[in-house]
Amino acid sequence: MADAHGLPSARRAVAVALIVAILGACAGSAPGSPSPSLATRTTQPSASVAASAEPTSRPTPSPKVYDLQGAWADGAQMTSKRAELAATVLDGRLYVAGGIDSRATSLTTFEAYDPASDTWIELAPIPEGRDHPGLAALGGKLYLTGGGIFHEPSVKRDAWAYDPATNAWSSIAPMPARRWAHVSLALGDKLYVFGGVVAAEPANNDTWVYDPATNTWDTSPPPLPTYREHLAGVVVDGKAWIIGGRHFSNLATIEVYDPVTNKWTAMPDMPTARGGLTAGLVGRQVHVTGGENLENLSTYGQHDVFDLDLGRWLTAPDLPKKRHGLGSGAIDGRWIVVGGGQHGGVAVSPYVDIFTPAN
């Protein structure tokens, strides 16, 4: 009788037995023991050879060399875990407003970090919960603009001013339209709002200006050359640096607005395109880290630094706990990075990482 391969059963049995015997001999197996597979079988050296081949010590991996040296250290954690928050610096303190918690609830939480004592101070809550708002310091006060209420979902146009002297919020004229995931910066004696999402639009490029002296908004300044939201921004020499963000996909684009000339200019792109990032100015260097990869919902920890005097990008030690939807501010030559989620989507943390440049 023949099997499916056309071989008589007796001949096939002999062939199989012969193959098994050969494999067992090559592997040094004892009679009757199962033979290892070809994928896992290895030839074992004798004891003397194995002893002589063992290295006396394992080589130490070379440390990664960065263009900019420095070190990260942990700061006291925030009083609550959150992300998609806003942060800014005023009088030596880092103020952090709003965001979402682990249930994606928009928060009224408002607190300040004092790096001198490494402590957090709980302050008067925002009048209404907000995620993705803008926050900037101007004339001794803080201004919070727009943002959203995550669960509705709803984008807001409200704006408030916070007075540290009285620990109280007050309403100011609402923005010209609803806005979310934007950036607010103080240039001169006015508050500027850049980028973000306006109502249902996927991204926006309008430039709006608030004048505290008249409590009015101006929509006439030239728009951002590049549509974007979930962006970052810093003020350098009286100019607004608008950094990264996304418009369907992550951007590496940097554009600078000069309120004196009322014009935009382009700067060299970031090494890493990203949205949901944060940026800060430490001395003469613009620091960028964090962000979210929309393709696989991972996060970025790369720490890129633009040196204003050299006119180019440098690498610096990575953010120890990479995340997105975070905030930051620079105080006394140190960059303080707070909050954010360690994976894409809704994720939160209380983390505070502080970077001190070595040079």
ZAMARGU-4260 file (C-alpha; in steps of 0.2 Angstrom, whole numbers, plus 5000, padded with zeros to 4 digits):
<rodrens>
0) 5000/5000/5000 | 5007/5017/4996 | 5005/5033/5006 | 5000/5051/4999 | 5017/5054/4992
5) 5017/5037/4982 | 5030/5028/4993 | 5026/5011/5000 | 5022/5012/5019 | 5037/5000/5023
10) 5050/5010/5013 | 5043/5027/5021 | 5044/5020/5038 | 5063/5015/5035 | 5067/5032/5028
15) 5059/5041/5043 | 5068/5030/5055 | 5085/5034/5046 | 5082/5053/5047 | 5078/5052/5065
20) 5093/5042/5069 | 5104/5055/5059 | 5097/5070/5068 | 5099/5061/5085 | 5118/5058/5082
25) 5122/5075/5076 | 5114/5083/5091 | 5122/5070/5103 | 5105/5064/5110 | 5104/5049/5121
30) 5095/5035/5113 | 5076/5037/5115 | 5077/5056/5119 | 5068/5068/5108 | 5080/5077/5095
35) 5081/5096/5095 | 5074/5105/5080 | 5086/5112/5067 | 5081/5130/5073 | 5087/5127/5091
40) 5101/5114/5090 | 5118/5121/5093 | 5135/5113/5095 | 5142/5113/5113 | 5160/5117/5115
45) 5170/5107/5127 | 5172/5113/5145 | 5190/5119/5142 | 5185/5129/5127 | 5170/5137/5135
50) 5180/5143/5149 | 5194/5151/5139 | 5181/5159/5128 | 5172/5168/5143 | 5177/5186/5143
55) 5185/5192/5159 | 5173/5208/5159 | 5159/5215/5149 | 5162/5231/5139 | 5153/5246/5145
60) 5142/5254/5132 | 5149/5271/5127 | 5137/5285/5133 | 5127/5294/5120 | 5136/5310/5115
65) 5124/5326/5114 | 5128/5342/5106 | 5121/5351/5122 | 5126/5343/5138 | 5115/5344/5154
70) 5105/5333/5166 | 5087/5330/5170 | 5080/5329/5188 | 5064/5325/5195 | 5054/5339/5203
75) 5039/5338/5215 | 5024/5331/5206 | 5009/5341/5202 | 4994/5339/5214 | 4984/5329/5201
80) 4988/5319/5185 | 4983/5329/5169 | 4987/5332/5151 | 4982/5344/5137 | 4985/5359/5150
85) 4992/5376/5148 | 5008/5383/5157 | 5017/5399/5158 | 5029/5408/5170 | 5026/5424/5180
90) 5038/5431/5194 | 5048/5415/5196 | 5034/5403/5197 | 5027/5391/5184 | 5008/5392/5183
95) 4998/5377/5176 | 4980/5378/5171 | 4966/5366/5166 | 4969/5350/5156 | 4960/5333/5157
100) 4961/5319/5170 | 4961/5301/5166 | 4942/5301/5163 | 4945/5315/5150 | 4935/5327/5161
105) 4940/5345/5158 | 4948/5352/5174 | 4946/5369/5183 | 4963/5365/5192 | 4975/5379/5193
110) 4991/5378/5203 | 5009/5386/5203 | 5026/5378/5205 | 5039/5386/5216 | 5056/5379/5210
115) 5065/5387/5225 | 5055/5377/5238 | 5051/5363/5225 | 5032/5364/5230 | 5015/5366/5222
120) 5003/5379/5228 | 4984/5377/5224 | 4976/5393/5218 | 4958/5399/5214 | 4951/5387/5201
125) 4947/5392/5183 | 4929/5398/5182 | 4925/5383/5171 | 4934/5367/5166 | 4945/5369/5151
130) 4956/5358/5141 | 4968/5364/5127 | 4967/5382/5133 | 4980/5396/5130 | 4989/5404/5145
135) 5001/5419/5145 | 5008/5432/5157 | 5006/5450/5153 | 5007/5466/5164 | 5008/5456/5180
140) 4993/5446/5176 | 4989/5429/5168 | 4977/5427/5153 | 4968/5411/5149 | 4960/5410/5132
145) 4947/5398/5124 | 4950/5379/5126 | 4936/5366/5126 | 4925/5355/5137 | 4931/5337/5132
150) 4915/5327/5135 | 4903/5339/5126 | 4913/5341/5114 | 4913/5360/5114 | 4926/5373/5109
155) 4925/5390/5119 | 4928/5408/5115 | 4928/5414/5134 | 4944/5423/5141 | 4948/5427/5159
160) 4962/5437/5168 | 4970/5431/5184 | 4977/5443/5197 | 4990/5435/5208 | 4988/5449/5221
165) 4970/5444/5224 | 4970/5426/5219 | 4955/5429/5208 | 4949/5427/5190 | 4939/5440/5181
170) 4931/5439/5163 | 4938/5449/5149 | 4931/5452/5131 | 4928/5435/5123 | 4939/5430/5108
175) 4932/5434/5090 | 4927/5416/5088 | 4929/5399/5097 | 4947/5392/5098 | 4956/5377/5105
180) 4973/5369/5105 | 4981/5386/5101 | 4995/5395/5109 | 4994/5412/5118 | 5010/5424/5119
185) 5013/5441/5126 | 5022/5453/5114 | 5025/5470/5121 | 5009/5476/5130 | 4997/5465/5120
190) 4991/5447/5120 | 4993/5437/5104 | 4984/5421/5099 | 4991/5409/5086 | 4985/5393/5077
195) 4973/5380/5085 | 4956/5374/5080 | 4941/5386/5077 | 4925/5377/5080 | 4924/5362/5068
200) 4939/5367/5057 | 4953/5355/5057 | 4966/5369/5060 | 4967/5388/5059 | 4980/5401/5055
205) 4972/5417/5061 | 4981/5429/5072 | 4971/5438/5085 | 4977/5452/5097 | 4970/5457/5113
210) 4973/5474/5121 | 4971/5475/5140 | 4970/5494/5139 | 4954/5494/5129 | 4948/5476/5132
215) 4946/5473/5113 | 4952/5461/5100 | 4960/5464/5084 | 4959/5452/5069 | 4969/5462/5056
220) 4987/5455/5059 | 4993/5443/5045 | 4989/5425/5048 | 5001/5411/5051 | 5009/5405/5034
225) 5005/5387/5040 | 4989/5381/5046 | 4992/5371/5063 | 4985/5366/5080 | 4993/5357/5095
230) 5007/5369/5092 | 5020/5377/5104 | 5027/5394/5105 | 5040/5405/5114 | 5045/5423/5114
235) 5062/5427/5108 | 5069/5445/5107 | 5051/5452/5106 | 5046/5440/5092 | 5034/5425/5092
240) 5042/5408/5088 | 5028/5397/5082 | 5034/5379/5083 | 5028/5362/5076 | 5010/5357/5079
245) 5000/5347/5066 | 4988/5349/5052 | 4982/5331/5048 | 5000/5326/5051 | 5014/5332/5062
250) 5024/5347/5057 | 5042/5352/5059 | 5039/5370/5053 | 5044/5385/5063 | 5038/5403/5058
255) 5042/5419/5067 | 5031/5434/5069 | 5038/5451/5072 | 5025/5463/5078 | 5036/5478/5074
260) 5036/5474/5055 | 5020/5464/5056 | 5028/5451/5045 | 5032/5432/5046 | 5048/5424/5042
265) 5053/5405/5041 | 5066/5397/5052 | 5075/5380/5050 | 5063/5366/5053 | 5064/5355/5069
270) 5074/5339/5067 | 5058/5330/5073 | 5041/5334/5066 | 5028/5333/5081 | 5012/5340/5088
275) 5006/5340/5106 | 5024/5346/5110 | 5031/5360/5122 | 5044/5373/5120 | 5054/5385/5131
280) 5068/5398/5130 | 5083/5395/5141 | 5096/5409/5139 | 5099/5409/5121 | 5093/5392/5117
285) 5075/5387/5111 | 5071/5370/5119 | 5058/5358/5112 | 5052/5341/5118 | 5038/5329/5119
290) 5024/5326/5106 | 5012/5313/5099 | 5014/5302/5084 | 4997/5300/5077 | 5001/5285/5066
295) 5004/5273/5081 | 4999/5284/5096 | 5017/5283/5103 | 5025/5298/5111 | 5041/5308/5108
300) 5055/5310/5120 | 5068/5318/5108 | 5075/5335/5115 | 5080/5347/5102 | 5088/5364/5105
305) 5090/5378/5093 | 5105/5389/5097 | 5101/5407/5093 | 5119/5412/5092 | 5125/5397/5081
310) 5109/5397/5071 | 5107/5378/5071 | 5099/5364/5080 | 5108/5354/5093 | 5103/5337/5102
315) 5101/5336/5120 | 5097/5322/5133 | 5080/5315/5130 | 5065/5319/5141 | 5066/5304/5154
320) 5047/5301/5153 | 5042/5305/5135 | 5024/5311/5134 | 5012/5323/5124 | 5000/5336/5129
325) 5012/5344/5142 | 5018/5361/5147 | 5034/5370/5152 | 5043/5386/5157 | 5060/5392/5160
330) 5065/5399/5177 | 5083/5403/5183 | 5092/5394/5169 | 5082/5378/5171 | 5068/5371/5160
335) 5053/5364/5169 | 5042/5352/5160 | 5026/5346/5168 | 5011/5334/5165 | 5006/5326/5149
340) 5002/5308/5144 | 5015/5294/5141 | 5005/5286/5127 | 4994/5293/5113 | 4976/5298/5115
345) 4969/5301/5133 | 4983/5299/5145 | 4989/5309/5160 | 5003/5311/5172 | 5008/5322/5187
350) 5027/5322/5182 | 5039/5336/5183 | 5055/5335/5174 | 5068/5349/5176 | 5083/5351/5164
355) 5098/5360/5168 | 5111/5364/5154 | 5129/5360/5158 | 5135/5373/5146
</rodrens>
